[in-house]
Amino acid sequence: MPSHPLRVAVVCSSNQNRSMEAHNFLSKRGFDVRSFGTGSHVKLPGPAPDKPNVYDFKTTYEQMYNDLVRKDKELYTQNGILHMLDRNKRIKTKPERFQDCKEKFDLVITCEERVYDQVLEDLSSREQETLQPVHVINVDIQDNHEEATLGAFLICELCQCIQHSDDMENEMDELLQEFEEKSKRCFLHTVCFY
């Protein structure tokens, strides 16, 4: 078992639903976790599919919440967005971009393939300094509240298995293969270096 708790980053596009649900779940189970988005802006569903609410990453969850209450409290209560923002602001102040974080992690878990590609692109563009490995794993999770909850359970279970492995570097492929069979999902996995 690793001598220190796993440092985990969970990443989705806007640091709102999937990454925050997993962040919440993992932190309650004692993991050293942070969450991020990779998009250029934060997008939340709007009154129509072609009318999303778009915010800057500097906008706090509180400001988004208040903005949506002002726009249409009933709609955003009904679709769960206000509840989600309420949870988010209890975890941290505002969404964060992965590309702006210089912290090092043992494990970066992404929630969709496009985000996985963006994380790999960012990590490979950084100058390697310590050659400390970071495992980037993609777990495809649909961006809705139910799937975010199920995905958080799966990510937590995966992190617990990795945390308890005797030799993470040599057991990772085997662990992921077992997890794919058990969960009936395919995972993407790449090792990058800091």
Stockholm file with secondary structure:
# STOCKHOLM 1.0

chainA/1-194         MPSHPLRVAVVCSSNQNRSMEAHNFLSKRGFDVRSFGTGSHVKLPGPAPDKPNVYDFKTTYEQMYNDLVRKDKELYTQNGILHMLDRNKRIKTKPERFQDCKEKFDLVITCEERVYDQVLEDLSSREQETLQPVHVINVDIQDNHEEATLGAFLICELCQCIQHSDDMENEMDELLQEFEEKSKRCFLHTVCFY
#=GR chainA/1-194 SS CCSSCCEEEEEESSSSSHHHHHHHHHHHTTCEEEEEECSSSEEECCSSTTCCEEECTTSCHHHHHHHHHHHHHHHHHHTSHHHHHHHHHHHCSSCCBGGGCCCCCSEEEESSHHHHHHHHHHHHHSCCSSCCEEEEEEECCCSSHHHHHHHHHHHHHHHHHHHTCSCHHHHHHHHHHHHHHHHTCCEEEEEEEC
#=GC SS_cons         CCSSCCEEEEEESSSSSHHHHHHHHHHHTTCEEEEEECSSSEEECCSSTTCCEEECTTSCHHHHHHHHHHHHHHHHHHTSHHHHHHHHHHHCSSCCBGGGCCCCCSEEEESSHHHHHHHHHHHHHSCCSSCCEEEEEEECCCSSHHHHHHHHHHHHHHHHHHHTCSCHHHHHHHHHHHHHHHHTCCEEEEEEEC
//
